[in-house]
């Protein structure tokens, strides 16, 4: 019984050391994934503008947190210039 208790204590100590490393690794992975996604979106933006033959802007939507392309709002000065 004492041996089992010692084994459990050793496992708990090892787990206490390993869990923060796993959490940190997961956070770094998520950050890298988000950064790569943003980089890819920014790199594609000029090609999307050319394909649509218009100016575009990137907006972060509140509906699902995704970056989307959209046309910039038409300002009053641009409306009168056309």
C-alpha positions as a printed NumPy array, in Angstrom:
array([[  0.   ,   0.   ,   0.   ],
       [  2.867,   2.365,   0.822],
       [  4.483,   1.598,  -2.538],
       [  1.273,   2.52 ,  -4.346],
       [  1.044,   5.779,  -2.405],
       [  4.66 ,   6.647,  -3.287],
       [  4.008,   5.865,  -6.966],
       [  0.928,   8.1  ,  -6.976],
       [  2.85 ,  10.949,  -5.322],
       [  5.649,  10.642,  -7.899],
       [  3.096,  10.722, -10.728],
       [  1.47 ,  13.821,  -9.255],
       [  4.815,  15.612,  -8.966],
       [  5.759,  14.752, -12.541],
       [  2.317,  15.861, -13.736],
       [  2.611,  19.145, -11.848],
       [  5.878,  19.811, -13.658],
       [  4.618,  18.746, -17.106],
       [  1.209,  20.462, -17.225],
       [  2.49 ,  24.081, -17.381],
       [  4.81 ,  23.108, -20.25 ],
       [  1.92 ,  21.563, -22.172],
       [ -0.248,  24.638, -21.592],
       [  2.531,  26.973, -22.751],
       [  3.197,  24.848, -25.839],
       [ -0.506,  24.9  , -26.705],
       [ -0.66 ,  28.688, -26.344],
       [  2.411,  29.133, -28.554],
       [  0.916,  26.816, -31.172],
       [ -2.368,  28.775, -31.19 ],
       [ -0.51 ,  32.087, -31.464],
       [  1.612,  30.802, -34.361],
       [ -1.487,  29.519, -36.138],
       [ -3.273,  32.859, -35.758],
       [ -0.206,  34.768, -36.931],
       [  0.194,  32.587, -40.011],
       [ -3.488,  32.964, -40.835],
       [ -3.281,  36.751, -40.572],
       [ -0.13 ,  36.834, -42.696],
       [ -1.771,  34.736, -45.41 ],
       [ -4.861,  36.955, -45.409],
       [ -2.785,  40.128, -45.734],
       [ -0.743,  38.605, -48.562],
       [ -3.891,  37.658, -50.499],
       [ -5.546,  41.083, -50.056],
       [ -3.906,  42.835, -53.05 ],
       [ -4.836,  39.985, -55.377],
       [ -8.407,  40.07 , -54.136],
       [ -8.586,  43.813, -54.784],
       [ -7.265,  43.33 , -58.315],
       [ -9.687,  40.473, -58.985],
       [-12.639,  42.554, -57.733],
       [-11.281,  45.688, -59.431],
       [-11.905,  47.761, -56.311],
       [-10.355,  48.853, -53.073],
       [-10.808,  46.469, -50.195],
       [-10.115,  46.532, -46.503],
       [ -9.756,  43.849, -43.907],
       [-12.304,  43.857, -41.128],
       [-12.536,  41.595, -38.147],
       [-16.148,  40.598, -37.822],
       [-17.723,  40.226, -34.424],
       [-20.002,  37.444, -35.642],
       [-17.35 ,  34.736, -35.715],
       [-14.02 ,  36.532, -35.227],
       [-12.862,  35.868, -38.785],
       [-11.008,  38.364, -40.956],
       [-13.013,  39.172, -44.057],
       [-12.536,  41.336, -47.114],
       [-14.994,  44.155, -47.604],
       [-15.323,  47.299, -49.628],
       [-14.406,  50.438, -47.743],
       [-17.353,  52.688, -46.897],
       [-17.993,  55.424, -49.432],
       [-17.18 ,  58.779, -47.873],
       [-19.067,  61.951, -48.71 ],
       [-16.043,  63.436, -50.483],
       [-15.697,  60.376, -52.732],
       [-19.413,  60.42 , -53.597],
       [-19.186,  64.01 , -54.847],
       [-15.922,  63.356, -56.685],
       [-17.528,  60.641, -58.857]])
